Amino acid sequence: MKRILPLFIIPFLLLLQTVRAEVVDRIAAIVNDEIITVIDLERYVHVEKYGEFVSVNEYFRNLVFRDKIDALIENILIKQQAKKLKIDVSPKEINNMINSIKKQYLITDEELREQLKRDKISYNDFVEGLRTNAIKNKVLAQVISSDIHLTEKDLKDYYDKRPDDFREETYRLKQIFVSGKSEDPHRKVLNIQARLKKGESFEALAKEFSEDPSAKDGGDIGMIKRDELVPAIREALNMLKPGNYTDIIETPYGLLILKLEEVIKGGTIPFEEVKERIHEKIIREESERRYQDYIKKLRRSSYIEVKI
């Protein structure tokens, strides 16, 4: 069970996409003993105008590109702190994150790599983005989260106020997937949707048109736990009864229509089984709130010179 998606692939991807370097490299900023060049900054920011990548000089006509340097400086400050604290991320942890992304968004490794190629992101940059995000989380956990204290009552109150978040539910799904690299994918999937509305078999149309390995099985991608899916897909499935299918769902990989075959409902997951998950979630949310204060302290104690 696998397949398509990243509505998310996460903030770092939006900032890590590579643009064409059309300028002579020069120093953009100095952060303690590290130098940021203009080419470094270009690689960090996804610069797109009317569907075409543009140069840093063109983008400097507004201030968006220049403003982005603050985010890159923050990343460098966090990495410098991680080095001082001897915090690192292992290859195994990176692999686990990649596998989790593929499972959560129903994508194959090939689909992931194809999308990165279309977005002009090297696989190494993608991995580095994951590493940066993981390092940030570890630094937050050590220097910020350790000061956040939660009682058993805090966790139980959170659990009691959100019962729907902790229900066991499994879906059996089928899908029709049209790759974004297809010729006129929107026209193609609209045609499929029109034929479905006329009563044609979902499974037959999946075999004829779906562009992923499940096509041979009539689009069957098996059983998926509800909490393994991203919110956008969960919301689309919430509206369905077994036997019905979703509207067209647009993703960075392409377009898909999901058919809900079966829902296996379970009871509410016992508090003891999700207590640790709730603890991590509250800590993460509170840490994010305190993050900006921490960054301000790092900036005040660092040498930072912006040259653009």
RACORTA-V234306 format. One record per backbone hydrogen bond with DSSP energy under -1.0 kcal/mol. CO is the residue of the C=O (numbers start at 1). NH is the residue of the N-H. E is the energy in kcal/mol with one decimal. If there is no record, write none. Layout:
BEGIN
<<CO	NH	E> <CO	NH	E>>
END
This chain:
BEGIN
<<10	13	-2.5> <26	38	-2.6> <28	307	-3.2> <29	36	-3.2> <30	305	-2.4> <31	34	-2.3> <34	31	-3.1> <36	28	-3.5> <36	29	-1.9> <37	41	-2.0> <38	42	-2.6> <39	43	-2.3> <40	44	-1.3> <41	45	-1.5> <49	52	-2.0> <52	49	-2.5> <55	59	-2.0> <56	60	-1.9> <58	61	-1.4> <59	62	-1.8> <63	67	-2.4> <64	68	-1.5> <66	69	-1.3> <67	70	-1.6> <68	72	-1.4> <69	73	-2.6> <70	74	-2.2> <71	75	-2.0> <72	76	-2.1> <73	77	-2.5> <74	78	-2.5> <75	79	-2.4> <76	80	-2.5> <77	81	-2.1> <78	82	-2.6> <79	83	-2.1> <80	84	-1.9> <81	85	-2.2> <82	87	-3.3> <90	94	-1.9> <91	95	-2.6> <92	96	-2.2> <93	97	-2.0> <94	98	-2.4> <95	99	-2.6> <96	100	-2.1> <97	101	-2.3> <98	102	-2.3> <99	103	-2.2> <100	104	-2.8> <101	105	-2.1> <102	107	-2.4> <108	112	-2.1> <109	113	-2.4> <110	114	-2.4> <111	115	-2.1> <112	116	-2.1> <113	117	-2.1> <114	118	-2.3> <115	119	-2.2> <116	121	-3.2> <117	120	-1.3> <120	18	-1.6> <122	126	-2.1> <123	127	-2.5> <124	128	-2.4> <125	129	-2.2> <126	130	-1.9> <127	131	-2.6> <128	132	-2.7> <129	133	-2.2> <130	134	-2.5> <131	135	-2.8> <132	136	-2.4> <133	137	-2.1> <134	138	-2.1> <135	139	-2.6> <136	140	-2.7> <137	141	-2.3> <138	142	-1.8> <139	143	-3.0> <140	144	-2.1> <140	145	-3.3> <144	147	-2.0> <145	148	-1.9> <151	155	-1.7> <152	156	-2.4> <153	157	-2.7> <154	158	-1.8> <155	159	-2.2> <156	160	-2.7> <157	161	-1.7> <162	165	-1.2> <163	166	-1.5> <166	269	-3.8> <168	266	-3.2> <169	226	-3.1> <170	264	-3.1> <171	224	-3.2> <172	261	-2.9> <172	262	-1.2> <173	221	-2.4> <174	259	-3.1> <176	257	-2.0> <177	211	-2.9> <178	255	-2.8> <179	182	-1.5> <184	188	-1.9> <185	189	-2.6> <186	190	-2.2> <187	191	-1.9> <188	192	-1.8> <189	193	-2.6> <190	194	-2.2> <191	195	-2.0> <192	196	-2.1> <193	197	-2.2> <194	198	-1.1> <195	200	-2.2> <196	199	-1.7> <201	205	-2.2> <202	206	-2.4> <203	207	-2.2> <204	208	-1.8> <205	209	-2.9> <206	210	-1.6> <212	215	-2.2> <214	217	-1.5> <214	219	-2.5> <215	218	-1.9> <219	175	-1.8> <222	173	-2.2> <224	171	-3.1> <225	228	-1.7> <226	229	-1.6> <230	234	-2.2> <231	235	-2.8> <232	236	-1.6> <233	237	-2.3> <234	238	-1.9> <237	240	-1.7> <241	244	-2.3> <244	260	-2.5> <249	256	-2.1> <253	180	-2.9> <254	251	-3.0> <255	178	-3.3> <256	249	-3.1> <257	176	-2.3> <258	246	-2.9> <259	174	-2.0> <260	243	-4.0> <262	172	-2.4> <264	170	-2.2> <267	168	-2.3> <270	273	-1.2> <271	275	-1.2> <274	278	-2.6> <275	279	-2.3> <276	280	-2.4> <277	281	-2.2> <278	282	-2.6> <279	283	-2.4> <280	284	-2.6> <281	285	-2.4> <282	286	-2.5> <283	287	-2.7> <284	288	-2.1> <285	289	-1.4> <286	290	-1.5> <287	291	-1.0> <290	294	-1.7> <291	295	-2.6> <292	296	-2.2> <293	297	-1.7> <294	298	-2.2> <295	299	-2.7> <296	300	-2.3> <297	301	-1.5> <299	302	-1.4> <303	32	-3.8> <305	30	-2.4>>
END
